[in-house]
Amino acid sequence: MVRFSVVVPAHRIQGYLRECLESTLAQSLRDLELIVVDDCSQDACAAIAAEYAERDPRVQLVRLESRSGAGGARNAGAARARGDFLLFLDGDDLLLPGSLQAIDRALHQRDVDVLLFGHDRVDWWESVRGGGDAPGDDPLAAVPVAWNRVFRRSFWAAHGLRFTAGTDPYEDVLPVHRATLLAGERLGVLDRVCVRWRKRRGGSVSTTPGRQHFAVLSRYEELFAAPAVAGAAAARVFPYAVAHLLDVLGDPGRIRPADRADFFRAAARLYRKHRPQGYEPVGERQRALAAGSYAAFQALKTADSRLKAARGALARRKRQLRAKVMKAAYRGDRRRPLDPNLAVYGAYWNRGLSCNPYAVYEKARELAPHIRGVWVVSSRHKHKVPEGVEYVIEGSRRYWRAMARATYLVNNSSFPGGFVKRPGQVYLQTHHGTPLKKMGLDQRRYPAGTHGISFQKVLDHTDQWDFSLSSNPHSTEVWERVYPSAYEPLNLGYPRNDVYFKASSEDEQRVRKELGIGDGQTALLYAPTHRDYQKGFLPRLDLEKFAQALGPDFVILVRAHYFYGTHAGLEEHPQLLDVTSHARVEELCLASDALITDYSSLMFDYACLDRPIITYAPDWQAYRLARGTYFDLLSGRPGDTPGAVATSEEELRFLFQAEAWDTDTTTRLRRAFRARFCPYDDGGAAERVVRRLFLAGADQARS
């Protein structure tokens, strides 16, 4: 017997099926069987499944003699299953990495017959959205589909649970609700997204408008007629059934305008027939449904549309009025004298105190205490500002006053709102990395990654700079070409890297202890960068499998790019630490023994530590084509490649199992890389910047 039986019905899904099967077979938990049921598909679905069955004994292909629909195909697959638990996927679903391991762990922690988990959705534009799985206090509130839960197979068989055969898109409503009710206290919830539904632009019966969606009414009629759904059980299900019917009715992708009145009247009849005694309708829509008045329902819809439009117009007018008031006040403030001792700082589009601007700010407090530093942060990130640090919220009245009066402006990206730089203001652009990927005007050749960038605005912003900070000649040359303007390059090094030269072994041990790294453990910092062509944090590495291959002497610090939020979405594992939300990446570097990254500029900073850097680049060709690069990171040439290289998970595991990640050869590569990209970094960059920016006149006077 196997642990999981994964059943996949296949009909006209050939463009998606391979990735669905790959996502299942690549799971770190391998104790599974994959049953693909060919529902008389006339495309290549059967051939694809047969190919996988031939090369992997865990896969079996079941061929149906006549079309049964997704429900009938699932029933056929469940009848062949041998696993402890049943998991039903559609051919356009993906089982996200590590999901089976997480589900199995949850099942071991609690003995249940049904386990709910989360799902999300991705459209053909690769925009990822939540799936709406929010069971709260009642699991019946979860989306009633087969693929956001697993079922104990003995439980499924004992209660005779079956999907509705046929081609309607609601074949799972009856067994899913029945299973939820029958499980009772033996139902669990896993707070993790495990399945990704890839929404198709066409060809899916569930997203094609038509009268096939009236089948949801029949499914709920069957549900309320089932012996298990009576009395208290019916009263529990009823509110969610009504909510589901109203969702279907309100979805133009399912019910056509010409069919809405018929659907509403049928739903109203079902409502009146099965309404539990004492149940009071919730909201105006349910009251209209209870009264059977489609005219009242339409009036509500019209009123809602008008109210929404009115609220939108009012909000726009408020924003316009506020903008006018702010602009008028800003114009007035720009006529006032500059404050010679005011500096405004910003970093990473107002995300808080970090990077080069923060290192400059800290050193200025020490060497130039007469300079008053004020930070610009967004309202979403104001909680990150330490106590005692002065800040303003972007777009606020205080923000515009500070931008109008400050003599010094320091940022690693840009200030919000389109401020007007005044004569006498001094703007230091510190940047936030060394360029591997194409930047500035060079991005014009790679339009897929520009996302509508206005290059004229890029140049207008560049024209505001007085100084452009650099940590190596490569950066200085690139900045001068891709951000052409009259600023002065400052080849002084990156202040954020000073810590690598000044931290003591005691500092490193303190951070390791705070992170929970054990004595004697080798800590690997895994920090992949953002991809312009990827939505969300999707590591091209099965982290649990990788950790298991390394063994308990290793611990992996996982840091997702800040574009993807504050968490990497890891399951609990003794060798995996999610450090995405850690405030200081510099501390993570100090705590680690080696860096695993792909194209992140962190590699250039990490080279200051003279510790091993492993390049894991499984999509190097795609990255180069999508964004362009200034040199070949994988060439193996001294100065281009910082150390060992892997382009697949197998190669990466081999590097560590064969102890090839830190050798004499990789050391020579790393030192050549360091010589090329860290010549200005020595621990004194922040002081040099502060003296040049704030104290140049005083230093010249003293000399």
C-alpha angles and dihedrals in degrees: 000000000000128000100238134024109199112198120198121183111208126203124144092338101115095130092058106029100085093056091047092053093043091052089055099043092046093060115126088232103070099179095108146102122220115212114192113192115202104212094200091285114181095207129069098289095109093046092050092050091046090053091055093044090054094055102034121046090205090069124080129179120218116194119203119213094218136021110276103167125236092299095053091044091052090050090052091050093048090052089058095045123116100176129112089238135032122222119182120204130177119228091251093053128098124210101220119233115279093010098121090049090052092047091048091050091051091050091052091050093053129023103229138153096214127031121191122205137172132267136190135202133234123191129208089273088059092245108153119213135173118269098226095246100153109142094167111174094344121051088205086075091069118102104279100236133122098236101063095067144038125228130209102244095221089052091049092051096042092057095042092238114182137166119243109262119228138065102285116118097236101066092126099053095087101045094038095053092041092051091049092052095042094049092060109163091001092075121104137189126217112201096217137098105242105160130049117203111209104212111217123219091224143351097058116117090208093061100037115098115238147103091285085087090067084078089082087071091056092048092055091046088056091046094054090046092055115107092232091058107068138108112353092006092055090048089054095049098042100077091049092046090053092047090051092051092049090049090053091047092051096048112095088196089067112025118046118220091248091056100045097091092051092048092048093051092048090049090049091053090051089048094053093043097052103027107133118237111270094015113142119203114251115224133351095288093057090046089054089048092049090051092046090230112146090176090059090047092051091047089055091050091050091046091049091051092050092046091049091049091048092049090048092050091048091050091050092050091050091050092048092048092047091049091052092049092047093048092050092049090045091053089052093049091051089062090059121087120271116256104241092205101046122103124180118205132194136171137189096355095311099311095137142271112337151107125028096336091057093050089050091048092052094048091047090056087057102040102024106030091162089071112092109213121206123183128215113219135164119247089248092060103037090104088069093064110105119236113272096028115117115228143165129211114244112258094014125126090254090051093056092044091053093046090051096049105034118108093197129049120187123181141149093208123008142302117251129245104035099275121197113239111226128215107268096031116120118211121197115193106199097178118210106243150359113278117250093147122056114276140189116352091359088071090071088084091057105051094165090072100041097077093205098315113177104225090195088061089048089056092044089054092047090053088062094061121101095177133025115199122218137182098196142016091254091062093045091054093046095046092050092055102038096038100038113187143111099275122128117247113231109206093191104120131250114299091208088066096056090091091066090064098040105040117105128219086254089058090052093048091049092055093045090053092048090052093048098246109159126233109271095015119130108230118211118194109213108195116162118183134235120280119211088214097050130078116208131357107305108161114207088222132078095230097191092051090046092050091049090051092052095049132218095304088075132066124190121215106205118203118179119203114270090243087071099056133253102306136055093211095241126166118232110279128158092231099043123078120183104216097164093117095046107126098223122046087186089066090051090053091050091049094051130082095207141005126233111192142138117213101339118135085227087087091068092052093043090056087071087071093055091224127136117288118196117196112213106185113160092158100039095132093049091047093051093048094046099045109006125230136227096225140008106267092188098047095102090226117139108260094024102060119048098201142303118012132209128178098183138037090249092054091048093052090046092054090060098036090051092041089237096133094084114034138133089268094052090046091056091049092049094051092049089049090049092049090053100044107027106044095121096045115094107132097275102081097106092052092049091051094047092049092048096045105035107015106035093111094045093047091050090049091052091049 
